[in-house]
Amino acid sequence: MTLDAQREHILSGRMYNDLTTELVQARERTVLLTDEYNGSFGKPQAEREAILRRLLKSVGRDCHFEPTFRCEFGFNISVGNHFYANFDCVMLDGGGITIGDHVLFGPRVGIYTSNHAIDAAERAAGACYAKPVTIGNNVWIGGGVTINQGVTIGDGAIVGAGSVVTRAVPAGVIAAGVPARVLREITEADRTGFTP
């Protein structure tokens, strides 16, 4: 099966073999590209974004990952405009990751769209399945947050540091905890009057 056919199969949500030669080679290519991107730290933004465009499915304007950024394949990640990820971001993107505009990640945010089979023999044979993760516009993900497969985070939401997100987070709320749960809505009372 070709890499393109395997990509389609993975995105369907069905069980797939994570140990095929094509997927192993795709991950190796991604490690080399993320090494190149991480090594470009301090170079002009246009040069760094050009590397991201070779790595990711789509990249908006003003997109920045602090070192070190790691992803599984890259070709299933779409990032909007004005995105910032702090240190040590990890994205396992088999199921697809879509990130909106004006999104901020704290340090050590991890997004994991793939999961291994529950049965031990199937797991040892490379059986995995993947579900997409979608993050809306104007979202802030705190440091050390883990986002699991199949999760959607709505526009304007905040996920508190150290949380593990296992289910959808609605728009305009603060969620936190293990597992993350909605703490409250974000309201006009949260405005401080700050102007740049």
C-alpha positions in Angstrom: 0.0 0.0 0.0 1.4 3.4 -0.9 2.0 6.1 1.7 -1.0 8.2 0.3 -3.3 5.2 0.6 -2.1 4.6 4.1 -2.7 8.2 5.0 -6.3 7.9 3.7 -6.8 4.7 5.7 -5.5 6.3 8.9 -7.7 9.4 8.5 -10.7 7.0 8.2 -10.4 6.1 11.8 -10.0 2.4 11.1 -7.3 0.3 12.7 -4.0 0.6 10.8 -0.5 -1.0 11.0 1.8 1.6 12.5 4.9 -0.4 11.6 4.8 -0.4 7.8 7.9 0.6 6.0 6.2 3.6 4.5 5.1 5.0 7.9 8.5 4.4 9.5 10.2 6.2 6.6 7.6 9.1 6.8 8.4 9.5 10.6 12.2 9.5 9.8 11.7 12.2 7.2 9.7 14.2 9.7 12.4 13.9 12.4 14.9 15.3 9.9 12.6 18.2 8.9 11.8 19.1 12.6 15.6 19.0 13.3 16.1 21.4 10.4 13.3 23.7 11.7 14.6 23.6 15.3 18.1 24.3 14.1 16.9 27.4 12.2 16.0 29.2 15.5 17.2 32.8 15.3 17.0 32.9 11.5 14.6 35.2 9.6 10.9 34.3 10.1 10.3 33.8 6.4 13.1 31.2 6.2 11.7 29.3 9.2 8.2 29.4 7.9 9.4 28.0 4.5 10.7 24.9 6.4 7.3 24.6 8.1 5.6 24.7 4.7 7.7 21.7 3.7 6.8 19.9 6.9 3.1 20.7 7.6 -0.1 20.4 5.5 -0.7 24.1 5.8 0.8 27.1 7.7 -0.7 30.5 8.2 1.1 33.8 8.6 3.3 34.5 11.6 3.5 30.9 12.8 6.2 30.1 15.4 7.3 27.1 17.4 10.0 27.5 20.1 12.6 24.7 20.2 12.0 21.9 20.2 9.0 21.1 18.1 8.3 17.4 17.3 5.5 15.8 15.2 4.9 12.4 13.9 4.2 13.0 10.2 3.5 16.7 9.9 1.4 16.2 6.7 -1.8 16.1 8.8 -1.2 19.4 10.6 -2.9 22.6 9.6 -2.0 25.7 11.5 -3.8 29.1 11.2 -2.5 32.7 11.3 -0.6 34.1 14.3 0.1 30.8 16.0 2.7 30.5 18.8 3.8 27.3 20.6 6.2 27.6 23.5 9.0 25.1 24.2 8.8 21.3 23.7 5.6 21.0 21.7 4.7 17.5 20.5 2.0 16.7 17.9 1.2 13.1 16.9 -0.9 13.9 13.9 -2.0 10.6 12.4 -5.6 11.5 12.8 -5.2 15.1 11.7 -4.7 18.3 13.7 -6.4 21.5 12.8 -5.5 24.7 14.7 -7.3 28.1 14.1 -6.0 31.7 14.2 -4.5 33.5 17.2 -3.8 30.3 19.2 -1.3 30.2 22.0 0.4 27.0 23.4 2.3 27.0 26.7 5.4 24.9 27.1 5.2 21.1 26.7 1.8 20.9 25.1 1.2 17.5 23.6 -1.5 16.5 21.1 -2.0 12.8 20.5 -4.4 11.8 17.8 -3.3 8.2 17.6 -3.8 5.4 20.1 -2.7 1.8 20.2 -4.9 -1.3 20.2 -6.1 -2.5 23.6 -5.4 -6.2 22.8 -1.7 -6.9 23.7 -1.1 -9.1 20.6 -2.6 -6.6 18.2 -0.7 -3.8 19.9 2.6 -5.7 19.5 1.8 -6.2 15.8 1.5 -2.4 15.3 -2.3 -2.0 15.5 -3.3 1.7 16.0 -6.2 3.9 15.3 -6.5 7.7 15.0 -9.1 10.4 15.5 -8.7 14.1 14.7 -8.2 17.0 17.0 -9.6 20.5 16.2 -8.7 23.7 18.1 -10.7 26.8 17.2 -9.6 30.4 17.0 -8.3 32.5 19.9 -7.6 29.5 22.1 -5.0 29.4 24.9 -3.6 26.0 25.9 -1.7 26.2 29.2 1.7 24.6 29.9 1.9 20.8 30.2 -1.6 20.2 28.7 -2.2 16.8 27.0 -4.9 16.8 24.4 -6.2 13.3 23.5 -7.6 12.0 20.2 -11.0 13.0 19.0 -11.2 16.3 20.9 -12.5 19.6 19.7 -11.7 22.8 21.6 -14.1 25.7 20.8 -13.2 29.3 19.9 -11.9 31.5 22.7 -11.5 28.7 25.2 -8.7 28.4 27.7 -7.3 25.1 29.0 -5.5 25.4 32.3 -1.9 24.2 32.8 -1.4 20.5 33.5 -4.8 19.4 32.2 -5.6 16.3 30.3 -8.3 16.9 27.7 -10.3 13.8 27.0 -13.5 15.3 25.6 -14.8 18.4 23.8 -14.3 21.8 25.4 -17.0 24.4 24.4 -16.2 27.8 23.1 -15.7 30.7 25.5 -14.9 28.7 28.7 -12.1 27.9 31.0 -11.5 24.2 31.5 -8.9 22.5 33.7 -8.2 19.3 35.5 -7.5 15.6 35.0 -9.6 15.0 33.1 -10.3 18.5 32.1 -13.8 19.9 32.9 -15.4 23.2 32.4 -14.8 25.5 35.4 -16.7 28.6 34.1 -17.5 30.9 31.2 -15.2 33.7 30.2 -17.2 37.0 30.6 -16.8 40.7 30.2 -15.7 40.9 33.8 -12.5 39.1 32.7 -11.4 42.2 30.7 -8.6 44.2 32.4 -8.7 47.2 30.1 -5.2 46.5 28.7 -4.3 48.2 25.5 -1.0 47.7 23.7 
